[in-house]
Amino acid sequence: MLQLLLKNKAKVFWSLFLIGLLICIRLFEDNLFYDPFLAYFKSEYAHAKLPQFNVFKLFFSLGIRFYLNSVISLFLLYVIFKDTKIVKFSMLLYMILGSILMISFIFVLTFFGEENKMTLFYLRRFLIQPIFIMLFIPAFYYQKQVKK
């Protein structure tokens, strides 16, 4: 195992660096992004009213955050698999899933916000966290193993 790690030093370094970038986005989210729901969902939100927010700033901020997480995740996929087909397919998935999630989030927030707080919580979670990379890496690894 140690021999394998030493043989792939560059891959390990870049993977850890990119994971570190994803962690930094999470650590500095309060300073980097406009998101009044950060504090709201950390509190006792079940009985609280939705916070005041600017729809355009929120949409832009969530979009930028999703974009940054997606780009870093795509680089991570390339570092791990060295396969541009995987990266292109993942890019298409990120664009489709990101669009669906963003439209769904804004729609639910605008029309059903108070009644569907948990739906908002989970839609927002998929937008702000790099959850898809945790699904894509094992899936593509399994696909590569099956092809062998």
Helices and strands as residue ranges (DSSP letters): H 2-7, H 9-27, H 29-32, H 37-42, G 45-47, H 55-81, H 84-112, H 117-128, H 131-147
